[in-house]
Amino acid sequence: MRTLPLFLTEEHPCSYLPGQLARSVFVHPSCAMTAEIYGQLMAQGFRRSGDDVYKPNCQRCAQCLSVRLPVAEFVPSRSQKRCWQRNLATQVSVRPAVFVQAHYELYLRYQALRHTEGDMARSSPEEYMAFLGSSWCDTRFVEFAINGQLVAVAVVDQLALGWSAVYTFFDPDFAEYSPGVYAVLWQIEHAKQAGLAFLYLGFWIKECKKMAYKSQYQPMQILLNKQWTEYGDVGLLTV
């Protein structure tokens, strides 16, 4: 891969760990990004937000760790098996990444009820699509419906090395079905059926509840010192 121009942000309050300052390194917008280049960057710990590609580069903290799951080796827990069984009748549809009013309304409801500390519940349609969509990536919006009612949407990037779980939002009224868990399980199963090696889950932060859940999917791999390392390796849990 060719050398890419990067730039470093100023420090700002961390969204995940109170009292910490965050900083990120971004691929410069002048770079003509492609899905192929992004796939290589993702294997090096980068993620996207809309068309922006970045990874944490904090001065005093290294808690944001890139994680992925080798889907062929995935072993569901008992609770995950129960979740799968509860959702046997859930209808799943894979859609193109275009604006759908019902998706947008569900997104706003999810943000208002589950992430009250931020301002994402006031996102405009343009801001919503700028956050989840991409002009250069093969992205899909995966719909999950129960008895014909939309209950969740998973945003998935389909890449040569694997799928990337970009974001999932759901109706909290259907919490008994664990739609967030089922969305991940569905992605694992269908990435495996597609013959892909990995599902990239983004950043894992042990001390942040809304990010720590990713360790429930095993055998998880973590990018440490530029090497993908098994979660359960000796000493890793003290990170």
C-alpha positions in Angstrom: 0.0 0.0 0.0 1.3 3.4 -0.9 2.1 6.0 1.8 -0.9 8.0 2.7 -1.1 11.6 4.0 -2.2 11.8 7.6 -3.1 14.5 10.0 -3.4 14.6 13.8 -6.3 16.2 15.6 -6.1 18.5 18.6 -6.8 16.9 22.0 -10.4 17.0 23.1 -12.5 15.4 26.0 -12.8 11.6 25.5 -16.4 10.4 24.7 -15.8 7.1 26.4 -13.6 7.6 29.5 -14.3 10.5 31.8 -11.4 12.7 32.6 -9.3 11.5 29.6 -8.2 13.5 26.6 -8.6 11.9 23.2 -6.7 12.5 20.0 -7.0 10.8 16.6 -5.0 10.4 13.4 -7.0 10.8 10.2 -6.2 9.9 6.6 -6.1 13.3 4.9 -9.3 14.1 2.9 -7.1 14.8 -0.2 -6.5 11.0 -0.4 -8.6 9.2 -2.9 -9.9 6.5 -0.6 -11.1 3.1 -2.0 -12.6 0.0 -0.4 -9.4 -1.9 -1.1 -7.2 0.7 0.6 -9.7 0.9 3.5 -9.6 -2.8 4.0 -5.8 -2.7 4.4 -6.1 0.2 6.8 -8.8 -1.6 8.8 -6.4 -4.5 9.3 -4.0 -1.9 10.8 -6.6 -0.6 13.3 -8.3 2.2 11.3 -12.1 2.7 11.2 -14.4 5.0 9.3 -17.0 7.5 10.3 -18.8 8.4 7.1 -16.0 9.0 4.6 -13.4 9.9 7.3 -10.9 7.2 8.1 -9.2 7.4 11.5 -7.7 5.6 14.5 -7.1 6.8 18.1 -3.7 8.3 18.8 -3.9 9.5 22.4 -0.9 10.8 24.3 -1.7 9.4 27.7 -4.0 6.5 27.1 -4.1 3.4 25.0 -7.4 1.8 26.1 -9.1 1.9 22.6 -8.0 -1.4 21.0 -9.1 -2.6 17.6 -10.8 -6.0 17.7 -11.9 -8.6 15.2 -13.5 -12.0 15.3 -12.3 -15.0 13.2 -15.8 -16.1 12.2 -15.0 -19.7 11.4 -13.7 -20.1 15.0 -16.6 -18.4 16.8 -18.1 -20.3 19.7 -21.4 -18.9 20.9 -22.1 -18.7 24.6 -25.2 -20.2 26.1 -26.9 -16.8 26.3 -26.0 -16.1 22.6 -27.5 -19.5 21.6 -30.7 -18.5 23.5 -30.7 -15.2 21.7 -30.4 -16.9 18.3 -33.3 -19.2 19.2 -35.5 -16.3 20.3 -35.0 -14.7 16.9 -35.6 -17.7 14.7 -38.8 -15.9 13.4 -37.0 -12.5 13.0 -37.2 -11.3 9.4 -33.9 -10.1 7.9 -33.5 -8.0 4.8 -30.3 -6.6 3.3 -30.8 -3.2 1.8 -28.5 -0.7 0.0 -27.1 2.1 2.1 -29.7 4.8 1.2 -31.9 7.0 3.3 -35.1 5.4 4.5 -37.4 7.4 6.7 -38.2 4.4 9.0 -34.5 3.8 9.6 -33.9 7.4 10.4 -36.8 7.6 12.9 -35.6 4.4 14.6 -32.1 5.9 14.8 -33.4 9.0 16.5 -35.5 7.0 18.9 -32.5 4.8 19.8 -30.2 7.8 20.4 -32.8 9.6 22.5 -33.4 6.6 24.8 -30.0 4.9 24.9 -27.4 7.7 24.4 -29.0 10.7 26.3 -25.6 12.3 27.0 -25.0 13.3 23.4 -26.7 15.3 20.7 -27.0 12.5 18.1 -30.8 12.3 18.8 -31.0 15.7 17.0 -29.2 14.6 13.9 -30.6 15.8 10.6 -31.2 13.3 7.8 -28.0 14.6 6.1 -25.9 14.2 9.3 -27.3 10.7 9.9 -26.3 9.6 6.4 -23.0 11.4 6.6 -22.2 9.4 9.7 -23.3 5.9 8.5 -22.9 6.0 4.8 -19.8 6.2 2.5 -19.2 7.2 -1.0 -16.5 4.7 -1.7 -17.4 1.6 0.5 -19.7 -1.3 -0.2 -22.1 -0.6 2.7 -25.4 -2.4 3.5 -28.2 -1.5 5.9 -29.4 -4.8 7.3 -33.0 -4.6 8.6 -34.4 -6.8 11.4 -38.1 -7.0 11.8 -40.4 -8.9 14.2 -44.0 -9.5 13.1 -43.5 -7.0 10.3 -42.2 -4.2 12.6 -38.7 -2.8 12.1 -36.8 -3.4 15.4 -33.1 -2.9 14.4 -30.8 -1.8 11.6 -27.1 -3.0 11.4 -24.8 -1.0 9.1 -22.2 -3.3 7.6 -19.3 -2.7 5.3 -18.5 -5.6 3.0 -14.8 -5.8 2.3 -12.4 -8.4 0.8 -10.8 -9.3 4.2 -14.1 -9.5 6.0 -17.1 -7.5 7.1 -17.0 -4.5 9.3 -19.8 -3.9 11.9 -20.1 -0.1 11.5 -23.1 0.6 13.8 -26.3 -1.0 15.0 -29.4 0.8 16.4 -32.6 -0.8 17.6 -35.9 -0.3 19.3 -35.4 -0.5 23.1 -39.0 -1.7 23.5 -37.8 -5.1 22.0 -34.9 -5.5 24.5 -36.3 -9.0 25.4 -35.1 -10.2 21.9 -31.6 -8.7 22.4 -31.6 -7.2 18.9 -28.1 -5.8 19.3 -26.7 -9.2 20.1 -28.7 -10.9 17.4 -27.4 -8.4 14.8 -23.8 -9.3 15.7 -24.6 -13.0 15.6 -26.2 -12.6 12.2 -23.2 -10.8 10.8 -20.9 -13.5 12.2 -22.9 -16.3 10.6 -23.4 -14.6 7.2 -19.7 -13.5 7.0 -18.8 -17.1 7.5 -21.3 -18.3 4.9 -19.7 -15.8 2.5 -16.3 -17.4 3.0 -14.8 -14.4 4.7 -12.2 -14.6 7.5 -13.2 -11.9 9.9 -15.9 -9.6 11.3 -14.3 -6.4 12.5 -16.0 -5.0 15.6 -14.3 -1.7 15.9 -12.7 -0.5 19.2 -12.9 -2.4 22.5 -12.5 -0.4 25.7 -12.3 -2.6 28.8 -13.3 0.2 31.2 -16.2 1.5 29.1 -19.4 -0.5 29.4 -20.9 0.5 26.0 -17.6 -0.7 24.3 -16.6 -3.6 26.6 -19.4 -5.9 25.5 -17.4 -6.9 22.4 -15.3 -9.3 24.5 -18.5 -11.5 24.8 -17.7 -12.7 21.2 -14.9 -15.2 21.3 -12.2 -16.0 20.2 -11.7 -12.2 19.8 -8.4 -10.9 18.5 -6.9 -7.6 19.6 -4.4 -5.5 17.7 -1.5 -4.9 20.0 1.9 -3.6 18.9 0.8 -3.9 15.3 0.1 -7.7 15.8 -3.3 -9.4 16.0 -3.3 -11.2 19.4 -5.8 -13.6 20.9 -7.8 -12.0 23.7 -7.0 -14.8 26.1 -3.3 -14.8 25.8 -1.3 -14.5 29.0 -1.2 -11.0 30.4 -3.7 -9.5 27.9 -6.5 -9.0 30.4 -4.4 -6.5 32.4 -4.3 -4.1 29.4 
